[in-house]
Amino acid sequence: MRIYVDIDNTICKTEGNDYINSKPISDNIEKINKLYNEGNTIIYWTARGAVSKIDYTDLTLNQLIEWKCLFHDLKMNTKPAYDLLICDKTKRIEEI
């Protein structure tokens, strides 16, 4: 299965747009790593910088590595900024 995973307030706690001070949520990272280890394709997908046009790629990649996140790809600046996503395939991290 190909699984897209949000970053902020899904695998880390982020206040506003203070990405540099984001704190990992270990339990949620473990859930995603388990999906990776089960053979799923994990793609982290974030709207970081989508509105501000600031490139947070290096920061985000370094955080994922530091937090020991297992993944196949990181998509930056392609996710639209939104307040609510309604989709038949969407799950909250609590449902995994």
C-alpha positions as CSV (number, residue, x, y, z in Angstrom):
1,M,0.0,0.0,0.0
2,R,1.2,3.6,-0.7
3,I,0.6,5.7,2.4
4,Y,1.0,9.5,2.6
5,V,1.6,10.7,6.1
6,D,1.3,14.3,7.3
7,I,4.1,15.6,9.6
8,D,3.1,18.4,11.8
9,N,0.8,17.4,14.6
10,T,0.7,13.9,13.3
11,I,4.3,12.6,14.0
12,C,5.4,15.7,15.8
13,K,3.9,18.5,17.9
14,T,4.3,21.8,16.2
15,E,3.0,25.1,17.5
16,G,1.9,27.4,14.7
17,N,4.7,27.4,12.1
18,D,7.5,27.0,14.5
19,Y,8.9,24.0,12.7
20,I,12.4,24.3,14.1
21,N,11.1,23.5,17.6
22,S,8.8,20.7,16.6
23,K,8.9,17.8,19.0
24,P,8.6,14.2,17.8
25,I,5.7,12.0,19.0
26,S,7.5,8.7,19.4
27,D,4.3,6.5,19.6
28,N,3.1,7.9,16.3
29,I,6.5,7.5,14.6
30,E,6.5,3.9,15.8
31,K,3.1,3.3,14.2
32,I,4.3,4.7,10.9
33,N,7.6,2.7,11.1
34,K,5.6,-0.4,11.7
35,L,3.6,0.2,8.5
36,Y,6.9,0.7,6.7
37,N,8.3,-2.6,8.1
38,E,5.2,-4.4,7.0
39,G,6.1,-3.5,3.4
40,N,4.0,-0.4,2.8
41,T,5.4,2.6,0.9
42,I,5.6,5.6,3.3
43,I,5.7,9.1,1.8
44,Y,5.8,12.0,4.2
45,W,3.8,14.9,2.7
46,T,3.8,18.3,4.2
47,A,2.5,21.8,3.5
48,R,5.5,23.4,5.3
49,G,6.4,26.4,3.2
50,A,3.4,26.1,0.9
51,V,2.0,29.5,1.9
52,S,5.2,31.3,3.1
53,K,7.3,30.0,0.1
54,I,10.1,29.3,2.6
55,D,12.0,26.1,1.7
56,Y,11.9,23.8,4.8
57,T,13.2,20.8,2.9
58,D,16.6,20.4,4.7
59,L,15.1,21.1,8.1
60,T,12.3,18.6,7.6
61,L,14.6,15.9,6.1
62,N,17.0,16.3,9.0
63,Q,14.2,16.0,11.5
64,L,12.9,12.8,10.0
65,I,16.3,11.3,10.1
66,E,16.9,12.5,13.7
67,W,13.6,11.2,14.8
68,K,14.4,7.8,13.1
69,C,11.5,7.9,10.8
70,L,11.4,5.2,8.1
71,F,10.2,6.4,4.8
72,H,10.6,6.1,1.0
73,D,10.0,9.8,0.0
74,L,9.4,13.3,1.3
75,K,7.0,15.6,-0.7
76,M,7.4,19.3,0.0
77,N,5.5,22.3,-1.3
78,T,3.0,20.2,-3.2
79,K,0.5,19.7,-0.5
80,P,-2.2,22.4,-0.4
81,A,-2.7,24.4,2.7
82,Y,-6.1,23.4,4.1
83,D,-8.0,23.4,7.3
84,L,-10.0,20.2,6.7
85,L,-9.5,17.3,4.4
86,I,-12.5,15.2,3.6
87,C,-11.7,11.9,1.8
88,D,-13.0,8.4,1.9
89,K,-9.4,7.1,2.4
90,T,-8.4,9.4,5.2
91,K,-7.5,8.0,8.7
92,R,-6.4,9.8,11.8
93,I,-3.2,8.5,13.4
94,E,-5.3,7.3,16.4
95,E,-7.0,4.8,14.0
96,I,-3.8,3.0,13.0
